[in-house]
Amino acid sequence: MSDELHEIQNITHEYRKSLAAYEARTGRAPQTVDTQGSGEERQKFALMDADLSAAELLAQNKALEARLAKLEAQPMLTRQGSGKGGESGTDEYSQRWLESVRTGKPMETRVTTTGTSNAPIPVDMERRIVMKMQQANVLRAISTVSQIDSDRQITVEGNLPTTALVAESGAVSASDPTFSRVTVTPYKFATRVVVSQEFLDDAIGSSGIGGGLEWLADRCAVSIGLGTEQYFTIGTGSAQPQGICDNGVISQGVNLGTSAALANLTADQVIDCVHAVAPQYRADPSFRWFLSDTILKHIRKLKDTAGYYIFSPAASVPQTNVVGLPGTIYGVPYSVGQYVPATSTAENTPYAVVGAFRYFEIFDRTGIQSLVDPYSNAGNMQTNLYLWTRTDSAIMTADAFAAITS
């Protein structure tokens, strides 16, 4: 981890040297470089922003690796029951399962539970597959994840009973606590791939585990992970999961106005947004930012009234920011979500959310499941691979969050 932190610190040092040079030359605030800088300066900072984002994402993914290994484990080929020579997850059983798909023999083909991780691919160069880099399922790593067995109605506390100062022998007024309910309904996310027999023959070949079918299952599972992440972020809660950036649900924070440009965001507004959340939630270990890469780019350039940057990759200024990977904003760690809105699509669109993310909950009815169908397209010598999951998400306590909105 120290190598990633060292790289981030070096990039940040050069970044701020360039900002200081721009500020000294023009007399303008550092964040204006994105709108008022020369074409060469804009291009330079765009490249530096990209380098810093890449370094931070790498550090973030490594820091979450242990948890993701449990939540999004490598595809496991699971057999009903157990026994010597055929236990779930063994190479012997996996080889038979893959072979049954390739040959069409149904004896070992059945529904299996799987997850996502780095895709195993054919090892020989003639059949190698160059994969695109995909971002991890960020919200799954920072939120509360629960397993449910059916639809649920969860009771959420509203107000406590009222306590009052009363005189000796004085009457005590009765009061009741209040509650609200959150309804949880697992929604199905699914994908289907049609694979030719030639692909199965050529991709699996003698490679067995790690062959083409397993690569397909893995990449489909990644696709489902990204598809659910989109709804965990911007879902409306109507016939779909409720996203953390659902318009209008988080009412506290900073509103920039529909016509305001993100480049005009100030350090004071970022600080105000943090303090819009009550202290008891700010003290929670899950308290962090969840924001778009676009707004992060502007926040990196902001200074407080004392002249210190509110973004910090390390404790460069004592008693102002804390150490964190990939960094902190006003001492608060952050995660970048690729589906967080970067432009205003409606009033109160959240550009960034800060809060105790254990109060944003993901409910899984099942893991990612797969089913192989070698029969429906048998006339074309094709095999159908289905993957699906059932899940939901909801903001359990809106008071635990604040947002920077349009």
Secondary structure, DSSP 8 states (H G I E B T S, - for coil): -HHHHHHHHHHHHHHHHHHHHHHHHH-S-GGGHHHHS-HHHHHHHHHHHHHHHHHHHHHHHHHTHHHHHHHT-------SS--TT--TT-HHHHHHHHHHHHH--GGG---EEE---S-----SGGG----------HHHHHSEEEE-SS-EEEEEE----------TT---------EEEEEE--EEEEEEEEEEHHHHHHHHTTT-TTSHHHHHHHHHHHHHHHHHHHHHHH-BSSSS-B-TT-TTT---EEE--TT--GGG--HHHHHHHHHTS-HHHHTSTTEEEEE-HHHHHHHTT-B-TTS-BSEESS--STTT----SS-EETTEEEEE-TTS-SS-SSTT-EEEEEEEGGGEEEEESS-EEEEEESSTTGGGTEEEEEEEEEEEEEES-GGGEEEEE-
